[in-house]
Amino acid sequence: QVQLVESGGGLVQPGGSLRLSCAASGIFFSMYVMGWYRQAPGKERELVATLTWGGTTNYADSVKGRFTISRDNAKNTVYLQMNSLKPEDTAVYYCNADWRQIQRNYWGQGTQVTVSS
């Protein structure tokens, strides 16, 4: 059974930091492209960052220089370090695992991030 469990969300003031974690189980973690997506109220889900097994990263322009994605293959966990948070970063953040070659794609349940004073 595949599970992606996010944690680390919460309420933070503008300019603050949060680190999200996503613990994966039931998948060959090191082979998957791991990613973070977010969905704000009334908006479509959008890519935040992805990280391949080889270490290649991709970031949305809106988070470049502020967010960092990383992974620990030994712990089957992917992280998203979020610094200099802005109110427009408020959203539900979702973890994603994608292995396109075998058409496997999984989502976590999401964690709320609210940036407000």
Secondary structure, DSSP 8 states (H G I E B T S, - for coil): --EEEEE--EEE-TT--EEEEEEEESS-GGGSEEEEEEE-TTS--EEEEEE-TT--EEE-TTTTTTEEEEEETTTTEEEEEE-S--GGG-EEEEEEEEEGGGTEEEE---EEEEE--
